[in-house]
């Protein structure tokens, strides 16, 4: 059985951020988010709103639906 969706999305976001070579703190600042809140998203502890997903997607250079699609494949 696969992990819950928030955990899978968090994993996708973390992998993409790391692929960009950006620290968690620097990325959170870049997208205008508190580091603790952003960290909880990566760990799958927070369920985010769609506008937050879109903000993170833009910061990662992609689209929100692509992050959801990738998370659905885990």
Predicted model as a PDB file, atoms N, CA, C, CB and O in Angstrom, pLDDT in the B-factor column:
MODEL        1                                                                  
ATOM      1  N   UNK A   1       0.849  -1.187   0.000  1.00 79.00           N  
ATOM      2  CA  UNK A   1       0.000   0.000   0.000  1.00 79.00           C  
ATOM      3  C   UNK A   1       0.889   1.242   0.000  1.00 79.00           C  
ATOM      4  CB  UNK A   1      -0.963   0.003   1.229  1.00 79.00           C  
ATOM      5  O   UNK A   1       1.876   1.304   0.733  1.00 79.00           O  
ATOM      6  N   UNK A   2       0.542   2.211  -0.810  1.00 85.00           N  
ATOM      7  CA  UNK A   2       1.373   3.409  -0.912  1.00 85.00           C  
ATOM      8  C   UNK A   2       1.068   4.381   0.231  1.00 85.00           C  
ATOM      9  CB  UNK A   2       1.154   4.099  -2.272  1.00 85.00           C  
ATOM     10  O   UNK A   2      -0.014   4.337   0.816  1.00 85.00           O  
ATOM     11  N   UNK A   3       2.027   5.257   0.545  1.00 92.00           N  
ATOM     12  CA  UNK A   3       1.816   6.249   1.607  1.00 92.00           C  
ATOM     13  C   UNK A   3       0.682   7.209   1.240  1.00 92.00           C  
ATOM     14  CB  UNK A   3       3.117   7.040   1.870  1.00 92.00           C  
ATOM     15  O   UNK A   3       0.295   7.292   0.074  1.00 92.00           O  
ATOM     16  N   UNK A   4       0.149   7.933   2.225  1.00 94.00           N  
ATOM     17  CA  UNK A   4      -0.908   8.915   1.943  1.00 94.00           C  
ATOM     18  C   UNK A   4      -0.419   9.984   0.958  1.00 94.00           C  
ATOM     19  CB  UNK A   4      -1.385   9.583   3.254  1.00 94.00           C  
ATOM     20  O   UNK A   4       0.779  10.248   0.860  1.00 94.00           O  
ATOM     21  N   UNK A   5      -1.351  10.585   0.240  1.00 93.00           N  
ATOM     22  CA  UNK A   5      -1.031  11.577  -0.779  1.00 93.00           C  
ATOM     23  C   UNK A   5      -0.156  12.726  -0.260  1.00 93.00           C  
ATOM     24  CB  UNK A   5      -2.304  12.136  -1.348  1.00 93.00           C  
ATOM     25  O   UNK A   5       0.805  13.084  -0.941  1.00 93.00           O  
ATOM     26  N   UNK A   6      -0.434  13.323   0.910  1.00 95.00           N  
ATOM     27  CA  UNK A   6       0.446  14.408   1.368  1.00 95.00           C  
ATOM     28  C   UNK A   6       1.908  13.978   1.492  1.00 95.00           C  
ATOM     29  CB  UNK A   6      -0.037  14.930   2.705  1.00 95.00           C  
ATOM     30  O   UNK A   6       2.808  14.766   1.201  1.00 95.00           O  
ATOM     31  N   UNK A   7       2.153  12.748   1.919  1.00 96.00           N  
ATOM     32  CA  UNK A   7       3.524  12.249   2.031  1.00 96.00           C  
ATOM     33  C   UNK A   7       4.159  12.073   0.656  1.00 96.00           C  
ATOM     34  CB  UNK A   7       3.549  10.922   2.795  1.00 96.00           C  
ATOM     35  O   UNK A   7       5.334  12.389   0.468  1.00 96.00           O  
ATOM     36  N   UNK A   8       3.394  11.575  -0.294  1.00 97.00           N  
ATOM     37  CA  UNK A   8       3.931  11.381  -1.647  1.00 97.00           C  
ATOM     38  C   UNK A   8       4.226  12.711  -2.332  1.00 97.00           C  
ATOM     39  CB  UNK A   8       2.952  10.570  -2.495  1.00 97.00           C  
ATOM     40  O   UNK A   8       5.248  12.854  -3.002  1.00 97.00           O  
ATOM     41  N   UNK A   9       3.329  13.687  -2.163  1.00 97.00           N  
ATOM     42  CA  UNK A   9       3.578  15.007  -2.746  1.00 97.00           C  
ATOM     43  C   UNK A   9       4.809  15.637  -2.098  1.00 97.00           C  
ATOM     44  CB  UNK A   9       2.341  15.928  -2.572  1.00 97.00           C  
ATOM     45  O   UNK A   9       5.648  16.223  -2.782  1.00 97.00           O  
ATOM     46  N   UNK A  10       4.908  15.514  -0.787  1.00 97.00           N  
ATOM     47  CA  UNK A  10       6.077  16.048  -0.077  1.00 97.00           C  
ATOM     48  C   UNK A  10       7.372  15.444  -0.587  1.00 97.00           C  
ATOM     49  CB  UNK A  10       5.949  15.795   1.416  1.00 97.00           C  
ATOM     50  O   UNK A  10       8.371  16.145  -0.749  1.00 97.00           O  
ATOM     51  N   UNK A  11       7.354  14.143  -0.840  1.00 97.00           N  
ATOM     52  CA  UNK A  11       8.540  13.466  -1.354  1.00 97.00           C  
ATOM     53  C   UNK A  11       8.900  13.975  -2.751  1.00 97.00           C  
ATOM     54  CB  UNK A  11       8.315  11.949  -1.385  1.00 97.00           C  
ATOM     55  O   UNK A  11      10.073  14.199  -3.048  1.00 97.00           O  
ATOM     56  N   UNK A  12       7.899  14.155  -3.602  1.00 98.00           N  
ATOM     57  CA  UNK A  12       8.133  14.671  -4.954  1.00 98.00           C  
ATOM     58  C   UNK A  12       8.741  16.072  -4.886  1.00 98.00           C  
ATOM     59  CB  UNK A  12       6.813  14.696  -5.767  1.00 98.00           C  
ATOM     60  O   UNK A  12       9.703  16.379  -5.590  1.00 98.00           O  
ATOM     61  N   UNK A  13       8.172  16.905  -4.040  1.00 98.00           N  
ATOM     62  CA  UNK A  13       8.665  18.279  -3.896  1.00 98.00           C  
ATOM     63  C   UNK A  13      10.099  18.279  -3.377  1.00 98.00           C  
ATOM     64  CB  UNK A  13       7.755  19.089  -2.946  1.00 98.00           C  
ATOM     65  O   UNK A  13      10.945  19.020  -3.877  1.00 98.00           O  
ATOM     66  N   UNK A  14      10.368  17.452  -2.379  1.00 98.00           N  
ATOM     67  CA  UNK A  14      11.728  17.387  -1.820  1.00 98.00           C  
ATOM     68  C   UNK A  14      12.730  16.922  -2.874  1.00 98.00           C  
ATOM     69  CB  UNK A  14      11.768  16.440  -0.601  1.00 98.00           C  
ATOM     70  O   UNK A  14      13.806  17.505  -3.006  1.00 98.00           O  
ATOM     71  N   UNK A  15      12.388  15.891  -3.611  1.00 98.00           N  
ATOM     72  CA  UNK A  15      13.293  15.378  -4.650  1.00 98.00           C  
ATOM     73  C   UNK A  15      13.599  16.439  -5.703  1.00 98.00           C  
ATOM     74  CB  UNK A  15      12.685  14.143  -5.322  1.00 98.00           C  
ATOM     75  O   UNK A  15      14.742  16.595  -6.132  1.00 98.00           O  
ATOM     76  N   UNK A  16      12.558  17.166  -6.112  1.00 98.00           N  
ATOM     77  CA  UNK A  16      12.763  18.210  -7.119  1.00 98.00           C  
ATOM     78  C   UNK A  16      13.607  19.358  -6.572  1.00 98.00           C  
ATOM     79  CB  UNK A  16      11.416  18.742  -7.611  1.00 98.00           C  
ATOM     80  O   UNK A  16      14.469  19.884  -7.276  1.00 98.00           O  
ATOM     81  N   UNK A  17      13.365  19.747  -5.330  1.00 98.00           N  
ATOM     82  CA  UNK A  17      14.157  20.814  -4.717  1.00 98.00           C  
ATOM     83  C   UNK A  17      15.616  20.394  -4.621  1.00 98.00           C  
ATOM     84  CB  UNK A  17      13.608  21.171  -3.318  1.00 98.00           C  
ATOM     85  O   UNK A  17      16.513  21.166  -4.958  1.00 98.00           O  
ATOM     86  N   UNK A  18      15.850  19.184  -4.168  1.00 98.00           N  
ATOM     87  CA  UNK A  18      17.220  18.686  -4.049  1.00 98.00           C  
ATOM     88  C   UNK A  18      17.898  18.603  -5.415  1.00 98.00           C  
ATOM     89  CB  UNK A  18      17.230  17.311  -3.372  1.00 98.00           C  
ATOM     90  O   UNK A  18      19.092  18.878  -5.532  1.00 98.00           O  
ATOM     91  N   UNK A  19      17.146  18.227  -6.442  1.00 98.00           N  
ATOM     92  CA  UNK A  19      17.711  18.160  -7.795  1.00 98.00           C  
ATOM     93  C   UNK A  19      18.159  19.543  -8.267  1.00 98.00           C  
ATOM     94  CB  UNK A  19      16.680  17.571  -8.782  1.00 98.00           C  
ATOM     95  O   UNK A  19      19.080  19.663  -9.075  1.00 98.00           O  
ATOM     96  N   UNK A  20      17.506  20.578  -7.761  1.00 97.00           N  
ATOM     97  CA  UNK A  20      17.906  21.947  -8.092  1.00 97.00           C  
ATOM     98  C   UNK A  20      19.111  22.409  -7.269  1.00 97.00           C  
ATOM     99  CB  UNK A  20      16.735  22.899  -7.870  1.00 97.00           C  
ATOM    100  O   UNK A  20      19.699  23.454  -7.549  1.00 97.00           O  
ATOM    101  N   UNK A  21      19.475  21.620  -6.249  1.00 98.00           N  
ATOM    102  CA  UNK A  21      20.612  21.961  -5.409  1.00 98.00           C  
ATOM    103  C   UNK A  21      20.333  23.111  -4.455  1.00 98.00           C  
ATOM    104  CB  UNK A  21      21.783  22.303  -6.265  1.00 98.00           C  
ATOM    105  O   UNK A  21      21.239  23.865  -4.099  1.00 98.00           O  
ATOM    106  N   UNK A  22      19.076  23.244  -4.040  1.00 98.00           N  
ATOM    107  CA  UNK A  22      18.668  24.344  -3.162  1.00 98.00           C  
ATOM    108  C   UNK A  22      18.337  23.777  -1.786  1.00 98.00           C  
ATOM    109  CB  UNK A  22      17.443  25.117  -3.755  1.00 98.00           C  
ATOM    110  O   UNK A  22      17.685  22.738  -1.677  1.00 98.00           O  
ATOM    111  N   UNK A  23      18.785  24.458  -0.741  1.00 97.00           N  
ATOM    112  CA  UNK A  23      18.467  24.018   0.611  1.00 97.00           C  
ATOM    113  C   UNK A  23      16.997  24.249   0.914  1.00 97.00           C  
ATOM    114  CB  UNK A  23      19.342  24.746   1.635  1.00 97.00           C  
ATOM    115  O   UNK A  23      16.335  25.057   0.263  1.00 97.00           O  
ATOM    116  N   UNK A  24      16.501  23.539   1.895  1.00 97.00           N  
ATOM    117  CA  UNK A  24      15.114  23.698   2.318  1.00 97.00           C  
ATOM    118  C   UNK A  24      14.861  25.141   2.761  1.00 97.00           C  
ATOM    119  CB  UNK A  24      14.778  22.712   3.462  1.00 97.00           C  
ATOM    120  O   UNK A  24      13.848  25.737   2.396  1.00 97.00           O  
ATOM    121  N   UNK A  25      15.760  25.685   3.529  1.00 97.00           N  
ATOM    122  CA  UNK A  25      15.609  27.051   4.029  1.00 97.00           C  
ATOM    123  C   UNK A  25      15.606  28.074   2.883  1.00 97.00           C  
ATOM    124  CB  UNK A  25      16.735  27.376   5.020  1.00 97.00           C  
ATOM    125  O   UNK A  25      14.775  28.981   2.858  1.00 97.00           O  
ATOM    126  N   UNK A  26      16.529  27.921   1.949  1.00 98.00           N  
ATOM    127  CA  UNK A  26      16.610  28.858   0.820  1.00 98.00           C  
ATOM    128  C   UNK A  26      15.374  28.757  -0.069  1.00 98.00           C  
ATOM    129  CB  UNK A  26      17.877  28.589  -0.011  1.00 98.00           C  
ATOM    130  O   UNK A  26      14.875  29.770  -0.560  1.00 98.00           O  
ATOM    131  N   UNK A  27      14.885  27.548  -0.276  1.00 98.00           N  
ATOM    132  CA  UNK A  27      13.702  27.395  -1.130  1.00 98.00           C  
ATOM    133  C   UNK A  27      12.472  27.993  -0.463  1.00 98.00           C  
ATOM    134  CB  UNK A  27      13.456  25.912  -1.454  1.00 98.00           C  
ATOM    135  O   UNK A  27      11.675  28.672  -1.110  1.00 98.00           O  
ATOM    136  N   UNK A  28      12.321  27.741   0.828  1.00 98.00           N  
ATOM    137  CA  UNK A  28      11.182  28.312   1.553  1.00 98.00           C  
ATOM    138  C   UNK A  28      11.194  29.831   1.453  1.00 98.00           C  
ATOM    139  CB  UNK A  28      11.203  27.876   3.030  1.00 98.00           C  
ATOM    140  O   UNK A  28      10.154  30.456   1.239  1.00 98.00           O  
ATOM    141  N   UNK A  29      12.350  30.409   1.607  1.00 97.00           N  
ATOM    142  CA  UNK A  29      12.464  31.862   1.490  1.00 97.00           C  
ATOM    143  C   UNK A  29      12.131  32.313   0.072  1.00 97.00           C  
ATOM    144  CB  UNK A  29      13.879  32.325   1.878  1.00 97.00           C  
ATOM    145  O   UNK A  29      11.437  33.312  -0.119  1.00 97.00           O  
ATOM    146  N   UNK A  30      12.618  31.591  -0.903  1.00 97.00           N  
ATOM    147  CA  UNK A  30      12.381  31.925  -2.316  1.00 97.00           C  
ATOM    148  C   UNK A  30      10.892  31.975  -2.655  1.00 97.00           C  
ATOM    149  CB  UNK A  30      13.077  30.908  -3.218  1.00 97.00           C  
ATOM    150  O   UNK A  30      10.451  32.838  -3.415  1.00 97.00           O  
ATOM    151  N   UNK A  31      10.121  31.048  -2.090  1.00 97.00           N  
ATOM    152  CA  UNK A  31       8.687  30.997  -2.395  1.00 97.00           C  
ATOM    153  C   UNK A  31       7.835  31.760  -1.388  1.00 97.00           C  
ATOM    154  CB  UNK A  31       8.226  29.563  -2.451  1.00 97.00           C  
ATOM    155  O   UNK A  31       6.607  31.747  -1.467  1.00 97.00           O  
ATOM    156  N   UNK A  32       8.497  32.430  -0.433  1.00 97.00           N  
ATOM    157  CA  UNK A  32       7.770  33.248   0.533  1.00 97.00           C  
ATOM    158  C   UNK A  32       7.028  32.467   1.590  1.00 97.00           C  
ATOM    159  CB  UNK A  32       6.813  34.104  -0.175  1.00 97.00           C  
ATOM    160  O   UNK A  32       5.889  32.786   1.931  1.00 97.00           O  
ATOM    161  N   UNK A  33       7.679  31.439   2.109  1.00 96.00           N  
ATOM    162  CA  UNK A  33       7.055  30.557   3.080  1.00 96.00           C  
ATOM    163  C   UNK A  33       7.989  30.380   4.282  1.00 96.00           C  
ATOM    164  CB  UNK A  33       6.714  29.186   2.437  1.00 96.00           C  
ATOM    165  O   UNK A  33       9.209  30.389   4.120  1.00 96.00           O  
ATOM    166  N   UNK A  34       7.438  30.224   5.462  1.00 96.00           N  
ATOM    167  CA  UNK A  34       8.268  29.963   6.637  1.00 96.00           C  
ATOM    168  C   UNK A  34       8.901  28.577   6.500  1.00 96.00           C  
ATOM    169  CB  UNK A  34       7.428  30.065   7.953  1.00 96.00           C  
ATOM    170  O   UNK A  34       8.242  27.628   6.075  1.00 96.00           O  
ATOM    171  N   UNK A  35      10.168  28.467   6.858  1.00 96.00           N  
ATOM    172  CA  UNK A  35      10.894  27.208   6.704  1.00 96.00           C  
ATOM    173  C   UNK A  35      10.223  26.050   7.442  1.00 96.00           C  
ATOM    174  CB  UNK A  35      12.315  27.371   7.201  1.00 96.00           C  
ATOM    175  O   UNK A  35      10.176  24.935   6.923  1.00 96.00           O  
ATOM    176  N   UNK A  36       9.709  26.299   8.635  1.00 96.00           N  
ATOM    177  CA  UNK A  36       9.066  25.224   9.395  1.00 96.00           C  
ATOM    178  C   UNK A  36       7.815  24.706   8.690  1.00 96.00           C  
ATOM    179  CB  UNK A  36       8.707  25.712  10.798  1.00 96.00           C  
ATOM    180  O   UNK A  36       7.576  23.500   8.638  1.00 96.00           O  
ATOM    181  N   UNK A  37       7.027  25.619   8.153  1.00 96.00           N  
ATOM    182  CA  UNK A  37       5.824  25.216   7.428  1.00 96.00           C  
ATOM    183  C   UNK A  37       6.206  24.438   6.179  1.00 96.00           C  
ATOM    184  CB  UNK A  37       4.970  26.444   7.057  1.00 96.00           C  
ATOM    185  O   UNK A  37       5.631  23.389   5.888  1.00 96.00           O  
ATOM    186  N   UNK A  38       7.185  24.962   5.439  1.00 97.00           N  
ATOM    187  CA  UNK A  38       7.622  24.268   4.237  1.00 97.00           C  
ATOM    188  C   UNK A  38       8.158  22.876   4.575  1.00 97.00           C  
ATOM    189  CB  UNK A  38       8.694  25.089   3.511  1.00 97.00           C  
ATOM    190  O   UNK A  38       7.857  21.907   3.877  1.00 97.00           O  
ATOM    191  N   UNK A  39       8.937  22.778   5.624  1.00 97.00           N  
ATOM    192  CA  UNK A  39       9.473  21.483   6.037  1.00 97.00           C  
ATOM    193  C   UNK A  39       8.377  20.484   6.367  1.00 97.00           C  
ATOM    194  CB  UNK A  39      10.379  21.653   7.232  1.00 97.00           C  
ATOM    195  O   UNK A  39       8.506  19.294   6.081  1.00 97.00           O  
ATOM    196  N   UNK A  40       7.296  20.971   6.973  1.00 97.00           N  
ATOM    197  CA  UNK A  40       6.189  20.069   7.301  1.00 97.00           C  
ATOM    198  C   UNK A  40       5.470  19.592   6.035  1.00 97.00           C  
ATOM    199  CB  UNK A  40       5.193  20.769   8.241  1.00 97.00           C  
ATOM    200  O   UNK A  40       4.920  18.491   6.012  1.00 97.00           O  
ATOM    201  N   UNK A  41       5.474  20.414   4.990  1.00 97.00           N  
ATOM    202  CA  UNK A  41       4.905  19.979   3.705  1.00 97.00           C  
ATOM    203  C   UNK A  41       5.765  18.867   3.114  1.00 97.00           C  
ATOM    204  CB  UNK A  41       4.799  21.174   2.708  1.00 97.00           C  
ATOM    205  O   UNK A  41       5.239  17.852   2.657  1.00 97.00           O  
ATOM    206  N   UNK A  42       7.076  19.053   3.121  1.00 97.00           N  
ATOM    207  CA  UNK A  42       7.968  18.012   2.578  1.00 97.00           C  
ATOM    208  C   UNK A  42       7.832  16.698   3.332  1.00 97.00           C  
ATOM    209  CB  UNK A  42       9.419  18.481   2.628  1.00 97.00           C  
ATOM    210  O   UNK A  42       7.959  15.627   2.739  1.00 97.00           O  
ATOM    211  N   UNK A  43       7.576  16.770   4.627  1.00 97.00           N  
ATOM    212  CA  UNK A  43       7.432  15.553   5.432  1.00 97.00           C  
ATOM    213  C   UNK A  43       6.032  14.959   5.341  1.00 97.00           C  
ATOM    214  CB  UNK A  43       7.764  15.847   6.881  1.00 97.00           C  
ATOM    215  O   UNK A  43       5.771  13.898   5.910  1.00 97.00           O  
ATOM    216  N   UNK A  44       5.120  15.641   4.624  1.00 95.00           N  
ATOM    217  CA  UNK A  44       3.761  15.140   4.477  1.00 95.00           C  
ATOM    218  C   UNK A  44       2.908  15.343   5.702  1.00 95.00           C  
ATOM    219  CB  UNK A  44       3.791  13.703   4.141  1.00 95.00           C  
ATOM    220  O   UNK A  44       1.896  14.663   5.871  1.00 95.00           O  
ATOM    221  N   UNK A  45       3.296  16.269   6.567  1.00 96.00           N  
ATOM    222  CA  UNK A  45       2.564  16.532   7.805  1.00 96.00           C  
ATOM    223  C   UNK A  45       1.482  17.592   7.624  1.00 96.00           C  
ATOM    224  CB  UNK A  45       3.526  16.967   8.892  1.00 96.00           C  
ATOM    225  O   UNK A  45       0.610  17.742   8.479  1.00 96.00           O  
ATOM    226  N   UNK A  46       1.535  18.324   6.516  1.00 91.00           N  
ATOM    227  CA  UNK A  46       0.548  19.368   6.234  1.00 91.00           C  
ATOM    228  C   UNK A  46      -0.142  19.067   4.913  1.00 91.00           C  
ATOM    229  CB  UNK A  46       1.215  20.772   6.195  1.00 91.00           C  
ATOM    230  O   UNK A  46       0.494  18.668   3.937  1.00 91.00           O  
ATOM    231  N   UNK A  47      -1.436  19.262   4.900  1.00 90.00           N  
ATOM    232  CA  UNK A  47      -2.190  19.197   3.660  1.00 90.00           C  
ATOM    233  C   UNK A  47      -2.297  20.624   3.159  1.00 90.00           C  
ATOM    234  CB  UNK A  47      -3.611  18.532   3.857  1.00 90.00           C  
ATOM    235  O   UNK A  47      -2.867  21.484   3.830  1.00 90.00           O  
ATOM    236  N   UNK A  48      -1.753  20.874   1.988  1.00 93.00           N  
ATOM    237  CA  UNK A  48      -1.714  22.250   1.499  1.00 93.00           C  
ATOM    238  C   UNK A  48      -2.880  22.564   0.588  1.00 93.00           C  
ATOM    239  CB  UNK A  48      -0.420  22.510   0.771  1.00 93.00           C  
ATOM    240  O   UNK A  48      -3.505  21.679   0.004  1.00 93.00           O  
ATOM    241  N   UNK A  49      -3.151  23.851   0.485  1.00 95.00           N  
ATOM    242  CA  UNK A  49      -4.169  24.327  -0.440  1.00 95.00           C  
ATOM    243  C   UNK A  49      -3.596  24.323  -1.853  1.00 95.00           C  
ATOM    244  CB  UNK A  49      -4.662  25.747  -0.045  1.00 95.00           C  
ATOM    245  O   UNK A  49      -2.383  24.252  -2.045  1.00 95.00           O  
ATOM    246  N   UNK A  50      -4.480  24.399  -2.829  1.00 95.00           N  
ATOM    247  CA  UNK A  50      -4.042  24.386  -4.224  1.00 95.00           C  
ATOM    248  C   UNK A  50      -3.172  25.589  -4.569  1.00 95.00           C  
ATOM    249  CB  UNK A  50      -5.244  24.348  -5.144  1.00 95.00           C  
ATOM    250  O   UNK A  50      -2.242  25.463  -5.366  1.00 95.00           O  
ATOM    251  N   UNK A  51      -3.453  26.747  -3.991  1.00 96.00           N  
ATOM    252  CA  UNK A  51      -2.621  27.911  -4.290  1.00 96.00           C  
ATOM    253  C   UNK A  51      -1.214  27.735  -3.742  1.00 96.00           C  
ATOM    254  CB  UNK A  51      -3.250  29.178  -3.717  1.00 96.00           C  
ATOM    255  O   UNK A  51      -0.254  28.245  -4.321  1.00 96.00           O  
ATOM    256  N   UNK A  52      -1.082  27.019  -2.634  1.00 97.00           N  
ATOM    257  CA  UNK A  52       0.242  26.723  -2.089  1.00 97.00           C  
ATOM    258  C   UNK A  52       0.972  25.745  -2.997  1.00 97.00           C  
ATOM    259  CB  UNK A  52       0.132  26.153  -0.660  1.00 97.00           C  
ATOM    260  O   UNK A  52       2.165  25.908  -3.254  1.00 97.00           O  
ATOM    261  N   UNK A  53       0.269  24.735  -3.481  1.00 97.00           N  
ATOM    262  CA  UNK A  53       0.858  23.784  -4.422  1.00 97.00           C  
ATOM    263  C   UNK A  53       1.365  24.516  -5.661  1.00 97.00           C  
ATOM    264  CB  UNK A  53      -0.168  22.701  -4.818  1.00 97.00           C  
ATOM    265  O   UNK A  53       2.461  24.242  -6.149  1.00 97.00           O  
ATOM    266  N   UNK A  54       0.565  25.440  -6.159  1.00 97.00           N  
ATOM    267  CA  UNK A  54       0.958  26.201  -7.350  1.00 97.00           C  
ATOM    268  C   UNK A  54       2.193  27.060  -7.071  1.00 97.00           C  
ATOM    269  CB  UNK A  54      -0.207  27.090  -7.826  1.00 97.00           C  
ATOM    270  O   UNK A  54       3.083  27.156  -7.916  1.00 97.00           O  
ATOM    271  N   UNK A  55       2.251  27.679  -5.899  1.00 97.00           N  
ATOM    272  CA  UNK A  55       3.406  28.501  -5.519  1.00 97.00           C  
ATOM    273  C   UNK A  55       4.679  27.654  -5.486  1.00 97.00           C  
ATOM    274  CB  UNK A  55       3.170  29.167  -4.140  1.00 97.00           C  
ATOM    275  O   UNK A  55       5.728  28.079  -5.968  1.00 97.00           O  
ATOM    276  N   UNK A  56       4.578  26.460  -4.919  1.00 98.00           N  
ATOM    277  CA  UNK A  56       5.739  25.566  -4.867  1.00 98.00           C  
ATOM    278  C   UNK A  56       6.121  25.084  -6.259  1.00 98.00           C  
ATOM    279  CB  UNK A  56       5.451  24.365  -3.959  1.00 98.00           C  
ATOM    280  O   UNK A  56       7.304  25.000  -6.589  1.00 98.00           O  
ATOM    281  N   UNK A  57       5.128  24.772  -7.067  1.00 98.00           N  
ATOM    282  CA  UNK A  57       5.402  24.313  -8.433  1.00 98.00           C  
ATOM    283  C   UNK A  57       6.150  25.383  -9.219  1.00 98.00           C  
ATOM    284  CB  UNK A  57       4.092  23.944  -9.154  1.00 98.00           C  
ATOM    285  O   UNK A  57       7.125  25.077  -9.907  1.00 98.00           O  
ATOM    286  N   UNK A  58       5.708  26.623  -9.126  1.00 97.00           N  
ATOM    287  CA  UNK A  58       6.386  27.720  -9.821  1.00 97.00           C  
ATOM    288  C   UNK A  58       7.830  27.829  -9.340  1.00 97.00           C  
ATOM    289  CB  UNK A  58       5.638  29.060  -9.597  1.00 97.00           C  
ATOM    290  O   UNK A  58       8.746  28.004 -10.144  1.00 97.00           O  
ATOM    291  N   UNK A  59       8.031  27.725  -8.032  1.00 97.00           N  
ATOM    292  CA  UNK A  59       9.382  27.779  -7.480  1.00 97.00           C  
ATOM    293  C   UNK A  59      10.267  26.651  -7.982  1.00 97.00           C  
ATOM    294  CB  UNK A  59       9.324  27.739  -5.979  1.00 97.00           C  
ATOM    295  O   UNK A  59      11.486  26.799  -8.076  1.00 97.00           O  
ATOM    296  N   UNK A  60       9.643  25.518  -8.306  1.00 98.00           N  
ATOM    297  CA  UNK A  60      10.385  24.359  -8.809  1.00 98.00           C  
ATOM    298  C   UNK A  60      10.484  24.364 -10.336  1.00 98.00           C  
ATOM    299  CB  UNK A  60       9.719  23.068  -8.339  1.00 98.00           C  
ATOM    300  O   UNK A  60      11.114  23.483 -10.922  1.00 98.00           O  
ATOM    301  N   UNK A  61       9.869  25.348 -10.973  1.00 97.00           N  
ATOM    302  CA  UNK A  61       9.930  25.443 -12.421  1.00 97.00           C  
ATOM    303  C   UNK A  61       9.038  24.454 -13.138  1.00 97.00           C  
ATOM    304  CB  UNK A  61      11.323  25.254 -12.871  1.00 97.00           C  
ATOM    305  O   UNK A  61       9.370  23.986 -14.227  1.00 97.00           O  
ATOM    306  N   UNK A  62       7.908  24.134 -12.532  1.00 98.00           N  
ATOM    307  CA  UNK A  62       6.979  23.177 -13.134  1.00 98.00           C  
ATOM    308  C   UNK A  62       5.552  23.641 -12.903  1.00 98.00           C  
ATOM    309  CB  UNK A  62       7.190  21.755 -12.554  1.00 98.00           C  
ATOM    310  O   UNK A  62       5.320  24.802 -12.568  1.00 98.00           O  
ATOM    311  N   UNK A  63       4.612  22.754 -13.077  1.00 97.00           N  
ATOM    312  CA  UNK A  63       3.201  23.046 -12.858  1.00 97.00           C  
ATOM    313  C   UNK A  63       2.664  22.121 -11.779  1.00 97.00           C  
ATOM    314  CB  UNK A  63       2.388  22.893 -14.169  1.00 97.00           C  
ATOM    315  O   UNK A  63       3.143  21.000 -11.604  1.00 97.00           O  
ATOM    316  N   UNK A  64       1.657  22.611 -11.055  1.00 96.00           N  
ATOM    317  CA  UNK A  64       1.088  21.834  -9.954  1.00 96.00           C  
ATOM    318  C   UNK A  64       0.585  20.470 -10.369  1.00 96.00           C  
ATOM    319  CB  UNK A  64      -0.027  22.592  -9.330  1.00 96.00           C  
ATOM    320  O   UNK A  64       0.774  19.490  -9.649  1.00 96.00           O  
ATOM    321  N   UNK A  65      -0.059  20.396 -11.530  1.00 96.00           N  
ATOM    322  CA  UNK A  65      -0.597  19.107 -11.960  1.00 96.00           C  
ATOM    323  C   UNK A  65       0.509  18.084 -12.204  1.00 96.00           C  
ATOM    324  CB  UNK A  65      -1.426  19.282 -13.223  1.00 96.00           C  
ATOM    325  O   UNK A  65       0.298  16.883 -12.034  1.00 96.00           O  
ATOM    326  N   UNK A  66       1.666  18.555 -12.597  1.00 97.00           N  
ATOM    327  CA  UNK A  66       2.784  17.623 -12.822  1.00 97.00           C  
ATOM    328  C   UNK A  66       3.262  17.021 -11.495  1.00 97.00           C  
ATOM    329  CB  UNK A  66       3.959  18.345 -13.534  1.00 97.00           C  
ATOM    330  O   UNK A  66       3.605  15.841 -11.431  1.00 97.00           O  
ATOM    331  N   UNK A  67       3.282  17.839 -10.445  1.00 97.00           N  
ATOM    332  CA  UNK A  67       3.664  17.322  -9.126  1.00 97.00           C  
ATOM    333  C   UNK A  67       2.649  16.284  -8.654  1.00 97.00           C  
ATOM    334  CB  UNK A  67       3.775  18.476  -8.093  1.00 97.00           C  
ATOM    335  O   UNK A  67       3.022  15.242  -8.115  1.00 97.00           O  
ATOM    336  N   UNK A  68       1.368  16.575  -8.858  1.00 96.00           N  
ATOM    337  CA  UNK A  68       0.320  15.619  -8.452  1.00 96.00           C  
ATOM    338  C   UNK A  68       0.430  14.330  -9.263  1.00 96.00           C  
ATOM    339  CB  UNK A  68      -1.092  16.242  -8.631  1.00 96.00           C  
ATOM    340  O   UNK A  68       0.294  13.237  -8.712  1.00 96.00           O  
ATOM    341  N   UNK A  69       0.672  14.449 -10.549  1.00 97.00           N  
ATOM    342  CA  UNK A  69       0.802  13.261 -11.405  1.00 97.00           C  
ATOM    343  C   UNK A  69       1.981  12.402 -10.940  1.00 97.00           C  
ATOM    344  CB  UNK A  69       0.988  13.673 -12.894  1.00 97.00           C  
ATOM    345  O   UNK A  69       1.871  11.181 -10.832  1.00 97.00           O  
ATOM    346  N   UNK A  70       3.109  13.065 -10.667  1.00 96.00           N  
ATOM    347  CA  UNK A  70       4.284  12.320 -10.206  1.00 96.00           C  
ATOM    348  C   UNK A  70       4.020  11.640  -8.871  1.00 96.00           C  
ATOM    349  CB  UNK A  70       5.492  13.251 -10.086  1.00 96.00           C  
ATOM    350  O   UNK A  70       4.439  10.503  -8.653  1.00 96.00           O  
ATOM    351  N   UNK A  71       3.322  12.339  -7.975  1.00 96.00           N  
ATOM    352  CA  UNK A  71       2.996  11.757  -6.669  1.00 96.00           C  
ATOM    353  C   UNK A  71       2.063  10.564  -6.833  1.00 96.00           C  
ATOM    354  CB  UNK A  71       2.352  12.813  -5.749  1.00 96.00           C  
ATOM    355  O   UNK A  71       2.143   9.605  -6.065  1.00 96.00           O  
ATOM    356  N   UNK A  72       1.182  10.616  -7.823  1.00 92.00           N  
ATOM    357  CA  UNK A  72       0.267   9.513  -8.066  1.00 92.00           C  
ATOM    358  C   UNK A  72       0.954   8.271  -8.590  1.00 92.00           C  
ATOM    359  CB  UNK A  72      -0.786   9.935  -9.025  1.00 92.00           C  
ATOM    360  O   UNK A  72       0.395   7.176  -8.527  1.00 92.00           O  
ATOM    361  N   UNK A  73       2.165   8.431  -9.110  1.00 90.00           N  
ATOM    362  CA  UNK A  73       2.916   7.299  -9.659  1.00 90.00           C  
ATOM    363  C   UNK A  73       3.818   6.629  -8.631  1.00 90.00           C  
ATOM    364  CB  UNK A  73       3.747   7.757 -10.828  1.00 90.00           C  
ATOM    365  O   UNK A  73       4.460   5.623  -8.935  1.00 90.00           O  
ATOM    366  N   UNK A  74       3.875   7.176  -7.412  1.00 82.00           N  
ATOM    367  CA  UNK A  74       4.728   6.570  -6.371  1.00 82.00           C  
ATOM    368  C   UNK A  74       4.040   5.409  -5.706  1.00 82.00           C  
ATOM    369  CB  UNK A  74       5.114   7.600  -5.319  1.00 82.00           C  
ATOM    370  O   UNK A  74       4.610   4.785  -4.811  1.00 82.00           O  
TER     371      UNK A  74                                                      
ENDMDL                                                                          
END                                                                             
